[in-house]
Amino acid sequence: MSASTQIVKRKARSFPAPSVIPGFRATFGFTLFYLSLVVLFPLSMLVIRASELGLAGLYGVAVEPRVAAALRTSFFISFAAAAIDVVFGLVTAWVLTRYEFPGRRFLDAIVDLPFALPTAVAGIALAALYAPNGWLGEPLADYDIKIAFTRWGILVALVFVGLPFVVRTVQPLLAEIDVELEEASATLGASRAHTVWRVLLPPILPALLTGFALAFARSVGEYGSVIFIAGNLAYISEIAPLLIIVKLEQFDYAGATGIATIMLAISFAVLLAINLIQAWSQKRFGHV
């Protein structure tokens, strides 16, 4: 390659082609305006309404036995459902990415079904399936296992709605990982477990954390698919979003606002922690 050609290529890299998208100032201004209009303004109004209660009032709402039980049910089960989705979502994404088999495209389309399906329809279907006289509920009842109208039913519903977030987040990264990396690891004598732990997991760890965060966020605020299968028993299987509806029906607007604000604060703290871990993992392991 001649020196003149190298100079031309170096200049081309120094002066990138103009983008069809407007510059930074215009796009950044639109981003701030859109996020403020759609996200920040509604949430700020919630915080302003909750500020009327004061910290003592919010604490009083949080320690109310029924509210505390509903918050524990929502967040602990959402966390467990997101963790389960990470495991099965990774396996599902792996199968859809690495193998060719009849019906693969159909199975790939089924993954997105919880996105398109109304949550109430999903809740009714799950309740009918796991009810004591349902197709799965009746055989499980013979072993004294009850899913519907218990906390286990909430877990099943949240796993159902959160799985696509993990699959669709991890799938593109798995497609980018070269199969030759696995072959090289096997050639060097590494076991399958060692290859998975040291070769495959590090590059996709940020995507797994992102999928976990998305599944967790969706599960915390889920309502329609849960109320039909949960049983909605106070102190046992009542979720926080349902308790907010109950407070509104009782015209207890302060209580409903307090619960919503507490959920917002806890969700933000959890998501912030996950994002910090994700940023650390990106620096630690890099990109594919």
Buried (B, 14 or more C-beta within 10 A) or exposed (E): EEEEEEEEEEEEEEEEEEEEEEEEEEEEEEEEEEEEEEEEEEBEEEEEBBEEBEEEBBEBBBEBEEBBBBBEBBBEBBBBBBEBBBEEBBEBBBBBBEEEEEEEEEEBEEBEEBEEBEBEEBBBBBBBBBBEEBEBBEEBBEEEEBBBBBBBBBBBBBBBBBBBBBBBBBBEBBEEBEEEBBEEBBEEEBEEEEBBEEBBEBBBBBBBBBBBBBBBBBBBEBBBBBBBBBBBEEEEBBBBBBBBEBBEEEEBEBBBBBBBBBBBBBBEEBBEEBEEBBEEBEEEBEEB
